[in-house]
Amino acid sequence: MPPWTLTDAPDLTGRVAVVTGANTGLGFETALGLARQGAHVVLACRNLDKGHRALACIQAELPRGTASLRRLDLADLNSVRTFSAGVLEEHPAIDLALFNAGVMGTPLAHTRQGFELQFGTNHLGHFALGALLLPAMRDRPGARIVAVSSVVHRWGRLDFDDLNWQRRRYGRVAAYAASKLANLLFVQELQRRLGAAGAALTAWAAHPGWTATELLREATAADVATRLLAMSPAQGALTSLRAALDPDLPAGALVGPAGPWQLRGPPESVPVAPRAQDATAAARLWAASEDLNGLAYPLPAAAIAA
């Protein structure tokens, strides 16, 4: 069977998609792919200058396509709320939300609300965004939330007594891996709750393997030198696009490169590390995330207890 490509994707005319971090790299290629299929794509970007350039590129290639730009800083929950309110006012029904934005390997820093930056941006910001967009997505046939994780989730560990690295010695790689593990636990618990609630919306995960993106701006010189061996952002984005668009994969699946060690190759459903399948950890992370963000997902109580 030939590898999945965008030519296998359905027509998205009349559909609305939100892509975080859509100004560059994987996010831009994901947004462009969705727009090519006919979707109206909301580019959710922290840097509006880069966002305007990305928007212009999409509109230049697809003069009949539609896209728009809104500012979103996932490291500030006030920005998440402002963004969500604006999007919902303009688009009361949303079909796809791709949680692509992230930071990687940063020195110890904190979000505006005081959370460790990588955990706060990569997980908590997206967790809050999902809760706020949920009413516009829950009952939409075929609607999907896709969280973009990383192959390094295999080495991630969550210390529930110190999620913000206040007691432990900070490790930038360890913190990134923990945030990517959190992405997968979030998808697992979200899909469980959506299924119990009978929602039309489903939750998915993707990871781009070894793709040359701007996340490497925080990497070492040796890592940057390996860009020549990595997949292009257009190739890496196919994992997110398949997770968002392929009707034949089971809900909750992780889509990643099918090659050795899931580093390169065509997008396929790939195995998840055992610790990312820990239902107890997923439920515990969910409760902690609701508490830290100060919000809850608007789902029936029966879906929570199921």
Secondary structure, DSSP 8 states (H G I E B T S, - for coil): -----GGGS---TT-EEEEETTTSHHHHHHHHHHHHTT-EEEEEES-HHHHHHHHHHHHHH-TTSEEEEEE--TT-HHHHHHHHHHHHHH-S---EEEE-----S--S-B-TTS-BHHHIIIIIIHHHHHHHHHHHHTTSTT-EEEEE--GGGGG----TT-TT-SSS---HHHHHHHHHHHHHHHHHHHHHHHHHHT-S-EEEEE---SB--GGGGGS-HHHHHGGGGSB-HHHHHHHHHHHHH-TTS-TT-EEEE-SGGGSSSSEEE----GGGG-HHHHHHHHHHHHHHHT------HHHHH-
